[in-house]
């Protein structure tokens, strides 16, 4: 009976150590995944803001193009 206790205790301690290491690695991976998700959310916000600004700039360019065409037409009519 004494011959069985030491190997069983060894394997139980070894299994506990493996479980503890896996648990802490899982916690670390979860935290890294959370940080990555936060970074991607910030990236999405920046991209959305850039898209909005780009659309506003495009509308301004279209408006300015119409104004230039109107001015060009006015200048041609003066001649």
C-alpha positions, 0 to 999 in steps of 0.5 A: 500500500505504501508503494502506491501512495508516492506515485499517486501523490506525485501524479496528483501534484503534477496534474495540479501543476498542469491545471494551474499553468493552463488556468493562468495561461488562459487568464493571460490569453483572455486579457490579451484578447480583451486588449486586442478587441479594445484596439480593434474597436478604437480602430473601427471608430477612427476608420468611421470618423475618417470615412465621415470626414472623407464624405464631407470633404467630397461634398465640399469638392463637389460644391466647389466644382459647381461654384467654379463652373458657375464662375467660369460660365459667368466669366465667359458670358462677360467676354 
